[in-house]
Amino acid sequence: MNVLMNQDFNIKQEQIPAFKSHDEARTYFKNLYGDRFLNRGTDLSEGKRVSIYHLVKDPNVYQPYMESFSHEIKHEITNMDVFKSYNTIEIDENGNVHFES
């Protein structure tokens, strides 16, 4: 049985601990969500390195969408389900977490 099947993927800012580093925050989310917490790259914001992660809520919708980027024929988005299939979580080098729920 998949333990994550019944897991609540709604994150509330007040439930997130204060982290001292990016690694501490990343480890927290990785331990909580396992393979559904995916690194999607890094960016610079106000001179700080920010890592961008996706928390996959619905792999059956998310996976085909992400795989479509590696094909010449792109996936056509016909509804908002793709965007509801994951949350974006940003973690800066100091462990500050930002996300839209």
C-alpha positions as CSV (number, residue, x, y, z in Angstrom):
1,M,0.0,0.0,0.0
2,N,1.3,3.4,-0.9
3,V,1.6,5.5,2.3
4,L,1.6,8.7,0.4
5,M,-1.8,7.9,-1.2
6,N,-3.6,9.3,1.8
7,Q,-1.1,12.0,2.7
8,D,-2.2,15.6,3.0
9,F,-0.2,17.7,0.5
10,N,-1.7,21.0,1.7
11,I,1.2,22.9,3.3
12,K,0.5,25.6,5.7
13,Q,3.2,28.2,6.4
14,E,2.6,28.1,10.2
15,Q,3.4,24.4,10.2
16,I,6.8,24.7,8.7
17,P,9.7,24.9,11.2
18,A,12.3,27.6,11.0
19,F,15.3,26.2,9.2
20,K,19.0,27.3,9.5
21,S,20.1,26.2,6.0
22,H,18.9,25.0,2.6
23,D,20.1,21.5,3.4
24,E,18.1,21.4,6.6
25,A,14.9,22.5,4.8
26,R,15.4,20.1,1.9
27,T,16.0,17.2,4.2
28,Y,12.8,18.0,6.1
29,F,10.7,18.0,2.9
30,K,12.4,15.0,1.5
31,N,11.8,13.0,4.7
32,L,8.2,14.1,4.7
33,Y,7.4,13.5,1.0
34,G,10.0,11.2,-0.3
35,D,10.1,10.8,-4.1
36,R,7.3,13.3,-4.5
37,F,9.6,16.1,-3.6
38,L,11.6,16.9,-6.7
39,N,14.4,19.4,-7.5
40,R,13.5,21.4,-10.6
41,G,16.5,23.7,-10.7
42,T,18.0,26.8,-9.1
43,D,17.6,30.6,-9.7
44,L,19.0,33.8,-8.2
45,S,16.7,36.1,-6.2
46,E,17.9,39.2,-4.5
47,G,21.5,37.9,-4.8
48,K,20.7,34.6,-3.1
49,R,20.6,31.1,-4.7
50,V,17.1,29.7,-4.6
51,S,16.3,26.1,-5.3
52,I,13.0,25.3,-6.9
53,Y,11.2,22.1,-6.0
54,H,7.9,20.5,-7.0
55,L,5.8,18.6,-4.5
56,V,3.9,16.2,-6.7
57,K,0.3,15.7,-5.5
58,D,-1.0,13.7,-8.5
59,P,1.7,11.8,-10.3
60,N,-0.7,10.4,-12.9
61,V,-1.2,14.0,-14.2
62,Y,2.2,15.4,-13.4
63,Q,4.4,12.7,-14.9
64,P,3.0,12.7,-18.5
65,Y,3.1,16.5,-18.5
66,M,6.8,16.7,-17.4
67,E,7.7,13.9,-19.8
68,S,6.1,15.9,-22.7
69,F,9.0,18.4,-22.4
70,S,11.4,15.8,-23.7
71,H,9.4,15.2,-26.9
72,E,9.1,17.2,-30.0
73,I,5.3,17.1,-29.8
74,K,4.4,19.1,-26.7
75,H,1.6,18.2,-24.3
76,E,-1.4,20.5,-24.9
77,I,-2.8,21.9,-21.7
78,T,-6.6,21.8,-21.9
79,N,-7.5,22.4,-18.2
80,M,-5.9,23.4,-14.9
81,D,-5.4,19.8,-13.7
82,V,-1.7,19.9,-14.6
83,F,-1.2,23.0,-12.3
84,K,-3.1,21.4,-9.5
85,S,-1.0,18.2,-9.7
86,Y,2.0,19.9,-7.9
87,N,3.0,22.8,-5.6
88,T,6.2,24.8,-6.2
89,I,8.4,25.2,-3.2
90,E,11.3,27.6,-3.2
91,I,14.1,27.2,-0.6
92,D,16.9,29.8,-0.4
93,E,20.5,29.2,0.8
94,N,19.5,30.3,4.3
95,G,16.6,27.8,4.6
96,N,13.8,30.3,4.0
97,V,10.9,28.6,2.4
98,H,8.4,30.2,0.0
99,F,5.4,28.5,-1.7
100,E,2.0,29.1,-3.0
101,S,-0.7,26.8,-1.7
